[in-house]
Amino acid sequence: MIEVSAFTRTVEETTAATSLRVTIARIYRALRISATSTITPSQVSVLFRIEQSEPVRMGVLAHLERITPASLSKVVDSLEALDLVDREPDPLDGRVTLLKVSATGSELIQSQRAASTMALEEALAELAAADRDVLLQSLPALEKLSEILLDTREDI
């Protein structure tokens, strides 16, 4: 009897995890679409990561983005060509380049954040008050879930 309930719980957890994954992916996709951009999702990811970590070395950025230095170099080159990032020498080691978001890049980031926030505000306004309350009450649990997921990925 214990094995059946454990199996049932596992199936329910798997179903919940699958549903959550699909829902998060759909929300992420909708937010990406709402923040129409002239740059690719890879470029957006790298640009936002640079902002989060700046000034940042290429090697550190490649590790954070979990991509090869060669792939990262192509993305950063394209961001630099669009005047979205700046390169500057590391004051501690002149052989190393640090990356920072340029003024143009900051404007793009702010624009994308504003568009995503507006899309969420509009969607939340369309929800029934009870659904909106449940969603908002779940935010602390979702934040904890994101921390757990990020903590387990940091060692990769």
N, C-alpha and C positions, 0 to 999 in steps of 0.2 A: 504494500500500500504506500509506503514512503517513497519507493522508487517511482510510482506513478505520479504522485504529487510533485516530486522533484522534476520529473520529465515535463509535466504540465507547466510548471513554473518556468522551466527553461524555454519551452515553446512560446509561452506568453512573453518572456523577456526578449526572445529573438524577434517575435512579431513586433513588439514595441520598439526595439532598436531599429528594425527595418523601416517601420512607419516614420520614426523620428528622422532617420537618415534621408528618406525620400522627401519629407516635408522641409527639412533644412535645405536640401539641394534645390528644391523648387523656389523657396524664399530667396536663396542666394541668387539663383538665376533671374528671378523677377527684379531683384535689386540691381543686378548688373545691367539688365535691360533698361531700367528706369534711369540709370546714370549713364546714358549714352555717352560714349567716349570715342575719341579718335585713336585710342591706343588699345592694344590687345589685353586680354586678361592677365597674361604673364607680365606684361609691362606694368599694369596696374598693381599687381602683387609686389613686384620689386620696388616700384615707386613708393608704395605705402610702407614697405619694410624699411626702406632707406629713411623715410621720415621718422619712423618709430625708433630707429637705432642710430641716427646720425650724430656725429660723423662716423661712418662705418667703413672698414676695410673690405675689399672685394672678397677675400677669403672668408671672413666672418659672415658676410652677406650670403655667399654661396652656401655656407653651412646652414644658416637660418632659413634660407629658401629651399634647402635640400635639392639643389641642382649642381651640376658640375661647374667649375670655374669657367670653362670654355663657353658653356651655354649662357651663364650669367654675363660674361663679357659681351656677348652679342646683344643681350637685352639692354645692358647698361649703355653700350655704344649707341643703340637706337634711341634710348631716352636722352642721351647727351645731344644727339643730332637734332632732337625735337626741343632742345633747350629746357628739358625738365629736370635734369640733374647737373650738378657741377662736380668737377674733380679738383682736388687740391692736395698738395703734398702734406704728408704727415709731419708735423713739427718735430716729432721724436725720431723719425726715420725718413729722411728725404727720398728713399727708394720706394716708399710705400705711398699709395694714393688713397685718399679718403673721399668718400662720396657724401654729398649733401643734396637735398632737394633745392632746386633753384626757385626764384620768385615765381616763374611761370609754372613750375611743378606744384608749388604751394597753392596757386590759384586753381589748378586743375583738381587737386585733392579736395580743396574746399568746395568746389563746384560739385564734385561727385558725391561728397558727403551730404551736401544740401539736397541734392536730387534724391538720394536714398532715404534721407530723413523725411522729406516731403512725401515720398511714395508710401512709407510706413505710416505717417500721420493720416494720410488719406484712407489707407486700408483700415487702420484702427477705427477711424470714424464711421466706417461702413459696418463694423461689427456690432452685434447686439451688446448692450452694456454688460450683461452677464458674461458673455464670451470675452469681452475686452478685460473685464476684471480678473477672470481666470487666467488669461494670458499674462497680464501684468503681475499677478501674484506668483506666477511660475518663473519669473525672471531670476530671482536669487538661485533657484535650483538649476536653471539653465546656465547661469554664470559658473556655478560650482562644476557642472558637467564640462564646460569648456576648459576650466582650469585643470580638471583631471585629464582630459584628452591632451591638452598641451603639455602637462607634466610628463605623461607617459611617452610623448613624442620627442621630448627634449634630448633623450639619451640616444636617439637614432643617429 
